[in-house]
Amino acid sequence: MTPIDPIIPPGIRAILDALRFDRQPAPLPDLSPPDLAFADRQHLTPLLSRFELPPAARKYADAALARNTLRMQRFSAAYDEMADNFDHIVLKGFTHAPDFIDDIRLRAQYDLDLYVPTADRDTALGALHALGYEPIGGTEKLAMDHLPAMIRKTGWQWRGDYFDPDLPAGVEIHFRFWDAPTEHIRVEGLDDFWTRRQRHRLDPIDTLGYAALHLTRHLLRGNVRVFHVWELANFLNSHDDPAFWRSWQKQHSPSLRQMEAIAFLLAKSWFGCRLSDLAEAELGALPPAVHRWFEIYSWSPLESNFRSNKDELWLHMSLLHSAGDRWDVLRRRLIPPSLPGPVAAIHTPDDQLTPALRASRAIGNARYAASRAWYHARTLAPTLIEGIRWWSRSRS
């Protein structure tokens, strides 16, 4: 286990230590407003309500849990409206209870992620339109494995609350389980997820498979959320049934198990979870360069919240086999080919967009795009320098 980088504030380190599975959690110290804001962004605050907290943090976490409880009830009602209107599989979200999290109120959810086969896609879109959902424009060119997210334009505005019960449920219609054209990594056997489905849910081994794929994808793209790592660690720590893991090994292809093992290794590195013998063996089968990356950079995805980096690029490079693929990924990550999607006033109906609100929306979107452009510009030189260091370490 690599030590947590000292640039991470002590309060956040204390939160991460409390979430580990290889030690008894100690009472958390007083948490500063930045510590609690970090917990909000990483979707950890409702989970913290289970720990021994100082009075101020206790009040804060309990209030977040209460709001998230109400929101999850409203998300459940939104799903019930559409559940029988078209064929689909629910991905992530409430399907992670109870195996990944025993109480769904502790899990923040922002979208209903639904995989829909090609033959049912028009039916799904029509049903969602009839329920008042509209696609968010301006996201068509982004690298995604789903159609543009659909929302109800209720006029809701972001108020800085990650657990706002009034946040309308969005819907993402997924058309694939893994974005091979973007990642340049082929994963075999994913069509079997649909074949093995259990009505509107993935088979349990595929629920694990998709959760791990989702985490690995976010790791390779540099936007890991701590809660997703923890809930995978929680699953791994509590599931050691040999029959389950034999079925997992038999039904998941070697290429899929490799992508899963990367997520397993991240979960183990951060939270000290136990792994079954077969899962542990899959970690041992990972390429030496992957293990080297974890020895050096395992905390980089978390450190990026405090010191910008793109160290995940070197993990991605270690999984690619052609110079052309490496160049394509480097070019996309260093200089993204498209602008980010809109973020301001996306829930406001067009007929309610006053001139002032249109101007505010344009300014908000421009500021966000400029902040992302500045991020890529300021990290370009440090990333290239770190790439030279990685290349040198790899050679030695």
Secondary structure, 3 states (H helix, E strand, C coil): CCCCCCCCCHHHHHHHHHCCCCCCCCCCCCCCHHHHHHHHHCCCHHHHCCCCCCHHHHHHHHHHHHHHHHHHHHHHHHHHHHCCCCCCEEECHHHHCCCCCCCHHHCCCCEEEEECCHHHHHHHHHHHHHCCEEECCCCCCCCCCECCCEEECCCCCCCCCCCCCCCCCEEEEECCCCCHHHHCCCCCCCCHHHHCCECCECCHHHHHHHHHHHHHHHHHHCCCCHHHHHHHHHHHHHCCCHHHHHHHHHHCCHHHHHHHHHHHHHHHHHHCCCCCHHHHHHHHCCCHHHHHHHHHHCCHHHHCCCCCCCCHHHHHHHCCCCHHHHHHHHHHHHCCCCCCCCCCCCCCCHHHCCHHHHHHHHHHHHHHHHHHHHHHHHHHHHHHHHHHHHHHHHHC
